[in-house]
Amino acid sequence: MNTRDISAFIAVVDTGSIVQAAASLHLTQPGVTRRVQSLENLLGVELLDRQSKPLRPTAAGLEVYQRGRQILQAESELLASVRDDVEPTGELRLGMPPMLADMALAAPVDALREAFPKLTLRIQGGWSPGLVDQLEQGNLDVAAIVYSESTSPPPGMIAREFNRQSIKVVASPELGLKTRVSLNDLASHAWVLSQNGCGMRSTLRHAVEARGLQFNVGVEAFGSDLQLSLVSRGAGIGLVTPDALNSSRYRDKLKVLDVTDFRINVVSWLIHRPLPPRLKAPVDVLLHNLSQGDTGSHKENLS
């Protein structure tokens, strides 16, 4: 069985198109078609529903897709386990929460693609607790997580810090709030926050409820840009990293509040279990670019 045929078939399923698969593999369209047909002839089954747009695998094709990915991963790890001169191939499965994905991924992805063109980067979004679970279950190779300054990364993981910031509380000037306020002063206003699972939201909720105040979420929205848009229009009060605020088109329409009884200092970590040899260099490149990129450009002294 030719693993190049398997790679071509997997690329077609991933992209849903012969054209896009050919581009990703740097092959001609007829070349990709021949490889898929070669695999079908060998197995004696149709692997693609060619009437669907985008192309989808048949029931047999889905099984071959899943097993084929395992074969390619095993081939890559076998080579990497015995040779130190093998260019990394296969996949690097990265988990990242929204607050970092919004700001920090462009440069690392570009650097990884340039340094390791045969390595496929698969990025999964999620909140830090869920990403840790995925890492522990073996569904991710590495994850970027964000914890409050008082929380340590999970034991048993290799953890390397790449950023720390002090989260800002922002509101529309139209709300008429003073610059220096307390949580009690904000109690009559709703919050514009991420969904449950966000560490910043959890920390805020605990602080509010510890003072006997009602935790009122007016809008749940995914992504800092949408949240800041809503906050700038008076929909509620928001939380934002300095990086996201500095780069936001809404920054001039927002007022940063000094909440005297509430502070969130957060630390970003890159965590993983011991890596196979093929992933050590890519993860080092990832860490370097996360440290040097946008999310590291406004580091603050939190001591």
Secondary structure, DSSP 8 states (H G I E B T S, - for coil): --HHHHHHHHHHHHHT-HHHHHHHHT--HHHHHHHHHHHHHHHTS--EETTSSS-EE-HHHHHHHHHHHHHHHHHHHHHHHH-SS----EEEEEEE-HHHHHHHSHHHHHHHHHH-TTEEEEEEE--HHHHHHHHHTTS-SEEEEEEETT----TTSEEEEEEEEE-EEEE-GGG---SEE-TTTTTTS-EEE--TT-HHHHHHHHHHHHTT----EEEE-SSHHHHHHHHHTTS-EEEE-HHHHHH-TTGGG-EEEEETT---EEEEEEEESS--HHHHHHHHHHHHHHHHSGGGTT-----
